[in-house]
């Protein structure tokens, strides 16, 4: 392990120890991290420079303001996710199809949460696993709000007809949702909507996965109209805090 990684490990140990004890002396931190007093002092000073720790009136080390700020971001993210999941459960009750919450990571999409339907046959992607971006309704929704030059480069790299997809993305932006049929996986249709923040960014996509044997125009239209209600409600409930999820 490099010296830099050792220092990082010791810094993390220091923060955890302070979190458990509230206030810890420098010598105690030196003992816990099994490092010299001078090394511990340097690590603490670096953490202090970034406001991760500070000294109280007695000279002991306590958690700093920056960690409390980061904690608030995590808290906001957790609250927003819980609200979204609650609304997704209500949506699944009505449409009885599996709904996923998806984020983008560069050229991939990642499923981060999901609520399953009551059907024995359903699409179950691996949570946390990256899937190629330029396929399916979810990929089209993400790409619809990306810079066109970036989209064209991705499509060309994947050897996908960019002109055809660009025209589709114009329709997605106009309708605010995308529909796909066996685009990403055989036997699977999908409907996807964006969740926007107050500044117009699109950190998340809400996607409904429908096996094609249950697909019909009537069903898709019902799912679209019902999901619009959920999206509108979520925008009002958490649209101003979603940037913490991005």
C-alpha positions in Angstrom: 0.0 0.0 0.0 1.4 3.4 -0.9 2.1 6.0 1.7 -0.7 8.2 0.3 -3.2 5.4 0.7 -1.9 4.7 4.3 -2.5 8.4 5.1 -6.0 8.2 3.6 -6.8 5.1 5.7 -5.5 6.8 8.8 -7.6 9.9 8.1 -10.7 7.7 7.7 -9.9 6.0 11.0 -9.5 9.4 12.7 -12.9 10.6 11.4 -14.6 7.4 12.5 -13.1 7.6 16.0 -14.1 11.2 16.4 -17.6 10.4 15.3 -17.9 7.7 18.0 -16.3 9.7 20.8 -17.3 13.3 19.8 -13.9 14.7 20.9 -10.5 12.9 20.9 -7.0 14.1 21.8 -4.1 14.0 19.4 -2.1 11.4 21.3 -5.2 9.1 21.5 -5.6 9.4 17.7 -1.9 8.6 17.3 -2.3 5.4 19.3 -5.5 4.3 17.5 -3.9 4.8 14.0 -0.6 3.2 15.1 1.3 6.1 13.7 3.7 8.6 15.1 2.5 11.8 16.8 4.1 13.9 14.0 2.4 11.9 11.2 -1.0 12.0 13.1 -0.6 15.8 13.5 0.0 16.2 9.7 -3.2 14.1 8.9 -5.3 16.1 11.4 -3.9 19.4 10.0 -4.9 18.3 6.4 -8.4 17.4 7.7 -8.6 20.7 9.5 -7.6 22.6 6.4 -10.6 21.1 4.6 -12.9 21.8 7.6 -13.5 18.1 8.2 -12.2 18.5 11.8 -11.6 21.4 14.2 -10.4 21.8 17.8 -12.7 22.5 20.7 -11.9 24.8 23.6 -9.9 22.0 25.3 -7.8 21.4 22.3 -9.4 18.0 21.5 -10.3 17.2 17.9 -14.0 17.3 16.9 -15.9 16.9 13.6 -15.8 20.0 11.5 -18.5 22.0 9.7 -17.8 20.5 6.2 -18.8 17.0 7.5 -22.1 18.3 8.8 -22.7 20.0 5.4 -22.0 16.7 3.6 -24.3 14.9 6.1 -27.1 17.2 5.2 -26.7 16.4 1.5 -26.8 12.7 2.3 -29.9 13.3 4.5 -31.6 15.2 1.7 -30.8 12.5 -0.8 -32.2 9.8 1.5 -35.4 11.8 2.2 -35.9 12.4 -1.6 -35.3 8.7 -2.5 -37.8 7.6 0.2 -40.4 9.9 -1.1 -39.8 8.7 -4.7 -40.0 5.0 -3.6 -43.3 5.7 -1.8 -44.8 7.1 -4.9 -43.4 4.3 -7.1 -45.1 1.8 -4.9 -48.4 3.5 -5.4 -47.8 3.6 -9.1 -47.0 -0.1 -9.3 -50.2 -0.9 -7.4 -52.2 0.8 -10.2 -50.3 -0.4 -13.3 -49.0 -3.7 -11.9 -45.7 -3.5 -13.9 -42.2 -3.2 -12.5 -40.9 0.3 -12.1 -37.2 1.3 -11.7 -35.3 4.4 -10.8 -32.3 4.9 -13.0 -29.3 7.3 -13.1 -26.7 7.9 -15.8 -23.0 7.4 -15.4 -21.2 8.7 -18.5 -22.1 6.2 -21.3 -24.1 3.9 -19.0 -27.3 3.7 -17.1 -27.5 2.3 -13.6 -30.6 0.9 -11.9 -30.5 2.2 -8.4 -34.0 1.2 -7.0 -37.0 -0.8 -8.1 -40.5 -1.9 -7.2 -41.7 -5.2 -8.7 -45.1 -6.1 -10.1 -47.2 -9.1 -8.9 -46.5 -11.0 -12.1 -44.4 -14.1 -12.0 -42.6 -13.1 -15.2 -40.9 -9.7 -15.1 -37.7 -8.0 -16.1 -35.1 -7.9 -13.2 -31.9 -6.1 -14.0 -29.0 -6.2 -11.6 -29.1 -3.2 -9.3 -25.9 -1.1 -9.5 -24.6 -2.8 -12.7 -23.9 -0.4 -15.6 -25.8 -1.0 -18.9 -25.0 0.6 -22.2 -26.7 4.0 -22.5 -28.0 4.3 -26.1 -30.7 1.7 -26.0 -34.3 1.5 -24.7 -36.7 4.1 -23.5 -34.5 5.1 -20.5 -31.4 5.6 -22.6 -33.4 7.7 -25.1 -34.7 9.9 -22.3 -31.2 10.6 -20.9 -29.9 11.3 -24.4 -32.8 13.6 -25.3 -31.4 16.2 -22.8 -27.7 15.8 -23.6 -25.7 17.9 -26.0 -26.3 16.7 -29.6 -22.6 16.5 -30.4 -22.1 14.2 -27.4 -25.0 12.0 -28.4 -23.8 11.7 -32.0 -20.4 10.6 -30.8 -21.8 8.0 -28.5 -24.1 6.7 -31.3 -21.3 6.6 -33.8 -19.1 4.7 -31.4 -21.9 2.1 -30.9 -22.4 2.0 -34.7 -26.1 3.2 -34.3 -27.8 5.3 -37.0 -27.4 8.7 -35.4 -29.9 10.6 -37.7 -32.7 8.1 -36.9 -32.1 8.4 -33.2 -31.7 12.2 -33.2 -35.2 12.5 -34.8 -36.6 10.2 -32.1 -35.0 12.3 -29.4 -36.8 15.4 -30.7 -40.1 13.6 -30.1 -39.0 12.5 -26.6 -38.2 16.1 -25.7 -41.6 17.2 -27.0 -43.6 14.4 -25.3 -41.5 14.3 -22.1 -41.3 10.5 -22.2 -40.0 7.7 -24.4 -41.5 4.3 -25.4 -39.4 1.4 -26.7 -40.2 -2.1 -27.9 -37.5 -4.8 -27.8 -34.8 -2.2 -28.2 -32.5 -3.1 -25.3 -33.7 -6.7 -24.6 -35.7 -9.1 -26.7 -39.2 -9.6 -25.2 -39.2 -6.3 -23.3 -41.0 -3.0 -23.9 -40.5 0.1 -21.8 -41.7 3.6 -21.0 -39.4 6.1 -19.4 -39.9 9.6 -17.9 -37.3 12.2 -16.6 -37.4 13.7 -13.2 -36.1 17.3 -13.5 -34.6 19.6 -10.9 -35.5 23.2 -10.6 -32.6 24.2 -12.8 -33.8 21.9 -15.6 -31.3 19.1 -15.1 -32.3 15.5 -15.3 -30.6 13.4 -12.6 -33.0 10.5 -12.7 -35.2 8.5 -15.0 -38.3 6.6 -13.9 -38.7 3.5 -16.1 -41.5 1.0 -16.5 -40.5 -2.5 -17.8 -43.2 -4.4 -19.6 -42.8 -7.9 -21.1 -44.0 -7.9 -24.6 -46.6 -10.6 -24.1 -48.4 -8.1 -21.8 -48.0 -5.2 -24.2 -50.9 -3.5 -25.9 -51.6 0.1 -27.0 -54.4 0.4 -24.5 -52.1 -0.8 -21.7 -49.3 1.5 -22.7 -51.6 4.5 -22.9 -52.9 3.8 -19.5 -49.4 3.4 -18.1 -48.3 6.7 -19.7 -51.2 8.7 -18.3 -51.0 7.2 -14.8 -47.2 7.7 -14.7 -47.6 11.4 -15.7 -49.6 11.8 -12.4 -46.7 10.3 -10.4 -44.1 12.4 -12.2 -46.0 15.6 -11.6 -46.5 14.8 -8.0 -42.8 14.0 -7.6 -41.8 17.2 -9.2 -43.9 19.1 -6.6 -42.6 17.0 -3.7 -38.9 16.6 -4.4 -38.1 18.6 -7.6 -36.1 21.1 -5.5 -34.0 18.5 -3.7 -33.1 16.1 -6.5 -29.8 17.8 -7.2 -28.5 16.1 -4.1 -29.0 12.8 -5.9 -27.1 13.7 -9.0 
